[in-house]
Amino acid sequence: MSITMPTFTPAQESLFLTLGSRALDSRLPDPFLGDTMADQILRETGYDLAKFPTLTTQRFDARTKVFAVALRAKRLDEIASRFVGRHPDAVVMDLGVGLDSRILRVNPPSTVSWCDVDFPQIVDLRHQLLPAQVSAHSIGADLTDPNWLDEIPADRPAVIVADGLIAFLRQDDFVSLLHRLTNHFPSGEIAFNLYTTGAIWTAKHLRSLAAISAGLVNPGFNDPSRPERWVAGLKLAGEIFLTRAPEVAELPLATRLILRLAASSARASRMIGTTLVHYEF
Ligand SMILES: C[S@@+](CC[C@H](N)C(=O)[O-])C[C@H]1O[C@@H](n2cnc3c(N)ncnc32)[C@H](O)[C@@H]1O
């Protein structure tokens, strides 16, 4: 079947950085995440990962290159799984889902209402590339549009994950989105990977991320409790520092040492490694 690929904006094209990382992870002998569907989808698109030299460079070993993206997906899967374990009537939302098929990894009970949201062009692509039982849960919308939530059940607890999304939302759009989500659902959890101000600055200036740098419009934030001040009722439930992940032991010595050194400090962990922030409302 031939795939019709849209012309991607930089924000949309970023989905190949995360999809590519998970695909490369799945090709490792002992993967961190092991999402073979990511590899299948990537191969079907025929996308050339050379657009993201961070994934194709020989300067870093294969495990170091995929560690952050593969493991943050795994941690977000765990947050969603635990939530649906406690709330079989939950709504799960994966915001800025790209071509991810988290639903297959989490495998929720049929009582859960699962919603994957991304731009309509990306949802078209999901319908072409993903198994129908996965793409059926997709909603094509710009998350900055105030009305897209109207069609989502509002009387059930929700777990909302956003993997790699926040960097592509302007600050006021991000804060409005948090307000809309917390006002829509009676209670729930929100988890996403943190972009510090330094991480945004670095990503904007890295030549290896040139394909997406124009889309990086969020300034980032360094204090995980800031969203509590933006949105009344949002409470920081925890931070997950990948510098402290047990899987660090599976990295080569040099990377392991750097992450282990940073691990004792929350500040250094946020600066050097990937951090997930997890809120309740
Ligand atoms: C880095 S990619 C991550 C994709 C996916 N979560 C993953 O882990 O593979 C960021 C995604 O956010 C989506 N996105 C960015 N801004 C958006 C917006 N305003 N509305 C809907 N989707 C958005 C992009 O289209 C892209 O798919």
Ligand as a Chemical Component Dictionary entry (heavy atoms), coordinates in Angstrom:
data_LIG
# 
_chem_comp.id                   LIG 
_chem_comp.type                 NON-POLYMER 
_chem_comp.pdbx_formal_charge   0 
_chem_comp.three_letter_code    LIG 
# 
loop_
_chem_comp_atom.comp_id 
_chem_comp_atom.atom_id 
_chem_comp_atom.alt_atom_id 
_chem_comp_atom.type_symbol 
_chem_comp_atom.charge 
_chem_comp_atom.model_Cartn_x 
_chem_comp_atom.model_Cartn_y 
_chem_comp_atom.model_Cartn_z 
_chem_comp_atom.pdbx_ordinal 
LIG C1  C1  C 0  8.151  14.991 19.492 1  
LIG S1  S1  S 1  6.652  14.548 18.699 2  
LIG C2  C2  C 0  6.132  13.273 19.820 3  
LIG C3  C3  C 0  5.169  12.334 19.194 4  
LIG C4  C4  C 0  4.765  11.158 20.097 5  
LIG N1  N1  N 0  4.271  11.581 21.364 6  
LIG C5  C5  C 0  5.912  10.226 20.286 7  
LIG O1  O1  O 0  6.387  10.050 21.426 8  
LIG O2  O2  O -1 6.359  9.654  19.280 9  
LIG C6  C6  C 0  5.528  15.913 19.088 10 
LIG C7  C7  C 0  4.125  15.690 18.547 11 
LIG O3  O3  O 0  3.292  16.740 19.025 12 
LIG C8  C8  C 0  2.387  17.081 17.997 13 
LIG N2  N2  N 0  1.909  18.457 18.238 14 
LIG C9  C9  C 0  2.671  19.562 18.427 15 
LIG N3  N3  N 0  1.886  20.636 18.593 16 
LIG C10 C10 C 0  0.601  20.195 18.522 17 
LIG C11 C11 C 0  -0.666 20.838 18.577 18 
LIG N4  N4  N 0  -0.785 22.169 18.754 19 
LIG N5  N5  N 0  -1.775 20.081 18.417 20 
LIG C12 C12 C 0  -1.680 18.732 18.214 21 
LIG N6  N6  N 0  -0.501 18.075 18.152 22 
LIG C13 C13 C 0  0.624  18.792 18.302 23 
LIG C14 C14 C 0  3.221  16.973 16.736 24 
LIG O4  O4  O 0  2.423  16.869 15.568 25 
LIG C15 C15 C 0  4.039  15.715 17.027 26 
LIG O5  O5  O 0  3.377  14.566 16.581 27 
# 
loop_
_chem_comp_bond.comp_id 
_chem_comp_bond.atom_id_1 
_chem_comp_bond.atom_id_2 
_chem_comp_bond.value_order 
_chem_comp_bond.pdbx_ordinal 
LIG C1  S1  SING 1  
LIG S1  C2  SING 2  
LIG S1  C6  SING 3  
LIG C2  C3  SING 4  
LIG C3  C4  SING 5  
LIG C4  N1  SING 6  
LIG C4  C5  SING 7  
LIG C5  O1  DOUB 8  
LIG C5  O2  SING 9  
LIG C6  C7  SING 10 
LIG C7  O3  SING 11 
LIG C7  C15 SING 12 
LIG O3  C8  SING 13 
LIG C8  N2  SING 14 
LIG C8  C14 SING 15 
LIG N2  C9  SING 16 
LIG N2  C13 SING 17 
LIG C9  N3  DOUB 18 
LIG N3  C10 SING 19 
LIG C10 C11 SING 20 
LIG C10 C13 DOUB 21 
LIG C11 N4  SING 22 
LIG C11 N5  DOUB 23 
LIG N5  C12 SING 24 
LIG C12 N6  DOUB 25 
LIG N6  C13 SING 26 
LIG C14 O4  SING 27 
LIG C14 C15 SING 28 
LIG C15 O5  SING 29 
# 
